[in-house]
Structure formats: structure tokens, C-alpha cells
Amino acid sequence: MTGDSNIDIGNTGVADESDTIRIGSEGTQTRTFIAGIREQQVGNDAVTVIIDSFGKLGTTVSSRRFKKEIKPMDKASEAILLLVVCCLIFLLSLSTPSDSCLNFCI
């Protein structure tokens, strides 16, 4: 393989790729367990990690430089805070209510 600073465990790697960690092979390993992550405290600068359809880990970009007019909502958020969570069953048919219903929590 060509490239620099790669770590490939159970994976042949990709040509001309650098600075990448690849663990396992698609279709062979179907589950992942990593010890030492669950219930660990992180700092206030923590971000959510997402996984794309190729198994690539990453984060979304949310930075002040991509936004404008950032300001507190003040009274505009009062209506949202007044919302009440409730559960209901929506009947799809009055003739057979037990067979055709949808459960919602809103």
C-alpha cells in the first residue's frame, strides 16, 4: 500500500490514502464494541459523532462563521416552553378501532 501514517487492522487499506485508520472489512465484521467510551465525561466542547453509509465517522460543522444574526430567543421561546407532551391513539377507521390505529406521543 502507498500513503503515509495509516493504521490498518483487519483491512487491506486504500491506495494513495494517508492519515487514516481502518479497522475491519465491510461485510466481514458486522458489529463493533469499543471499551472505555460509555459513561465517560467529556468537556463542554463535545460534538455528536455520526456515521455515513460507508462507515466513515465524522461530525457536522456548526460554526459561527457559517451563521449570522445569532441572538437569544428571549420571549420568542416562551410559546415552545408552554407545550405539553401527551400520548394519544389516532383511529384510522371508526368501524374497527382496535385493528387500525396509530400511537403517538407529541
C-alpha positions as CSV (number, residue, x, y, z in Angstrom):
1,M,0.0,0.0,0.0
2,T,1.1,3.5,-0.6
3,G,0.4,6.5,1.6
4,D,1.7,7.7,5.0
5,S,0.7,7.4,8.6
6,N,-2.1,4.8,8.1
7,I,-3.3,2.2,10.6
8,D,-5.0,-0.8,9.1
9,I,-6.3,-3.6,11.3
10,G,-8.0,-6.4,9.5
11,N,-8.2,-4.2,6.4
12,T,-6.0,-4.0,3.4
13,G,-6.3,-0.2,3.2
14,V,-6.7,2.0,0.2
15,A,-4.0,3.0,-2.3
16,D,-2.7,6.6,-2.0
17,E,-4.5,7.2,1.3
18,S,-2.8,8.9,4.2
19,D,-3.5,9.7,7.8
20,T,-6.4,7.2,8.0
21,I,-7.4,4.4,10.5
22,R,-9.3,1.5,9.0
23,I,-10.5,-1.4,11.3
24,G,-12.2,-4.4,9.9
25,S,-13.6,-5.1,6.4
26,E,-17.0,-4.3,5.1
27,G,-19.2,-7.4,5.0
28,T,-16.9,-9.3,7.4
29,Q,-17.2,-7.5,10.7
30,T,-20.8,-6.6,11.3
31,R,-20.7,-5.3,14.9
32,T,-18.3,-3.0,16.8
33,F,-17.6,-2.8,20.5
34,I,-15.1,-0.3,21.9
35,A,-14.4,-0.3,25.6
36,G,-13.8,2.8,27.7
37,I,-16.3,5.1,25.9
38,R,-19.6,4.6,27.6
39,E,-20.4,6.7,30.7
40,Q,-17.2,8.8,30.2
41,Q,-17.4,12.5,30.9
42,V,-16.5,14.9,28.0
43,G,-15.9,18.6,28.1
44,N,-18.3,21.4,27.1
45,D,-16.9,21.4,23.6
46,A,-18.2,17.9,22.9
47,V,-19.8,17.2,19.5
48,T,-22.0,14.4,18.2
49,V,-20.3,11.7,16.1
50,I,-22.2,10.4,13.1
51,I,-21.6,7.5,10.7
52,D,-22.2,7.7,7.0
53,S,-23.4,4.9,4.8
54,F,-19.8,3.9,4.1
55,G,-19.0,3.5,7.8
56,K,-17.0,6.8,8.0
57,L,-17.1,8.5,11.3
58,G,-17.4,12.3,11.4
59,T,-19.1,15.3,12.9
60,T,-21.3,18.0,11.4
61,V,-20.0,21.6,11.0
62,S,-21.8,24.1,13.1
63,S,-19.7,27.2,13.5
64,R,-20.4,30.9,14.0
65,R,-18.6,31.7,10.8
66,F,-21.4,29.9,8.8
67,K,-24.2,31.9,10.6
68,K,-25.4,35.5,11.0
69,E,-27.6,37.3,13.4
70,I,-27.1,34.9,16.3
71,K,-29.0,36.1,19.3
72,P,-31.0,34.8,22.3
73,M,-34.7,33.9,21.6
74,D,-35.8,35.7,24.8
75,K,-39.7,35.9,24.7
76,A,-39.9,34.1,21.4
77,S,-39.2,30.8,23.1
78,E,-41.9,31.2,25.8
79,A,-44.5,29.5,23.5
80,I,-42.3,26.5,23.0
81,L,-41.8,26.1,26.7
82,L,-45.6,26.1,27.2
83,L,-46.1,23.0,25.0
84,V,-47.3,19.9,26.9
85,V,-46.3,16.4,26.0
86,C,-49.2,13.9,25.6
87,C,-49.8,10.5,24.2
88,L,-52.8,9.6,22.0
89,I,-54.1,6.8,19.7
90,F,-55.2,8.0,16.3
91,L,-58.0,5.8,14.9
92,L,-57.7,5.2,11.2
93,S,-61.2,3.7,11.0
94,L,-64.1,4.1,13.3
95,S,-65.6,0.7,12.3
96,T,-62.5,-1.3,13.5
97,P,-60.8,0.9,16.1
98,S,-58.6,-1.9,17.6
99,D,-57.1,-3.1,14.3
100,S,-56.4,0.2,12.7
101,C,-54.8,2.8,14.9
102,L,-51.5,4.7,15.3
103,N,-49.9,5.5,18.6
104,F,-48.3,8.9,19.0
105,C,-46.5,10.8,21.7
106,I,-46.5,14.5,21.0
